[in-house]
Amino acid sequence: MATKLKIALISRWNATCGISLHAEMIGREFIRRGYHLKVFAPTLESAGKWWHHLRIREDEDFVERIYEEIDPEGKGGFFDIERVKKFDPDIIIIESYQSLPHPYIERLVAELHIPSVVIPHEGDHLRYKDLSIFTKFVVFDERFKRELIGNRLPDERVEIIPYPCYPLREQKRRFAEDGRIVFVTFGRQPAFELYPYINALRELRKEYQNIVYRIIRANEPVDIKEDWIVQEVKILDLEDIDRILSDSDIHLLPKAQTSNVVVSSTLYQIMGLLCITVVPDTRHFEMHKSDNTVVIYENEDDLIEKLRRVIEDEHLRENIKESMKRYVEENSVVKIADRFEELINSVLVKDVKKVF
């Protein structure tokens, strides 16, 4: 009987960030399929120094917190290599990001002598001195390959596997069924990123007095008090998010401009609900400009006009939902895990016994 494949996954875990979400999507699916997964995560004290990291839930028994992240000032960083060696994995997967202590990761990979897969979340540049020590890099789209990897590795060492989506779980609410048009924003984005939405809805309320805007933030509320804006401070898990979006008509997703190559993990977390989502024209959504899965606006005037169209045009809303459905079906966490599974089996050394 084949032994159970042992995978070491280095990543944030059970936290409010896209790194953690990606690791959890793939990692929990690995466990469901019978892999022996061990997650090596950062200490809560070190990760908590970054504004976008908040703990969502208690850790499972397969999680060990063995490293300290580099702090926002660029200091610190430590990784207990011996804890990973003690697990004796067959393969190591690294969710790579800015505050990971990269020199320790390079040392770990060099000492383990096993296949290694890097999933880079760094949006500006890779902080490893030698990319060739890793077996494979998995990037979310062509932009990451072009801008982060460039000509530093041959094409056969780089795989493109999109960020996964949670499954379809379509909301039951009919648009404005209770006489209200309910807009919602949730998360931990800086308050200024919500101002275009607030300004646009304030203008639209001259035509649609039944607009309500729910803002659920993990930190402090936005400093604004108007009777049509309902605010709540709460750290949300997936069930909370599903319930909130299922009771809403339009999801307003804030993101600031950046020169980095990025994706929006929030979008893939919620797309399966088929709740119309409106986003700014930033790099987070570049790959969706032609697929009709989200409503992308350029400025506040454009935002007002596009929100008006979404409110008035049921056919437009149904077309967007159909596009979202197709995207989720093509990039579900099950299908993306299949591709990781194929990759794992393709890079394992010959004497490793496979589960599949």
Secondary structure, DSSP 8 states (H G I E B T S, - for coil): -----EEEEES--SBSSHHHHHHHHHHHHHHHTT-EEEEEEE-HHHHTTSTT--B-S---TTEEEEEE---TTS---EE-HHHHHHH--SEEEEEE-TTS-HHHHHHHHHHH-S-EEEEE--SS----S-GGGSSEEEESSHHHIIIIITTSS-GGGEEE----B---------TTTTS-EEEEEEE---GGGGHHHHHHHHHHTTT-TTEEEEEEESSS--S---TTEEEEE----HHHHHHHHHT-SEEE------SS----HHHHHHGGG--EEEEESSGGGGGGTTT-SSEEESSHHHHHHHHHHHHH-HHHHHHHHHHHHHHHHHTBHHHHHHHHHHHHHHHS-TT-----
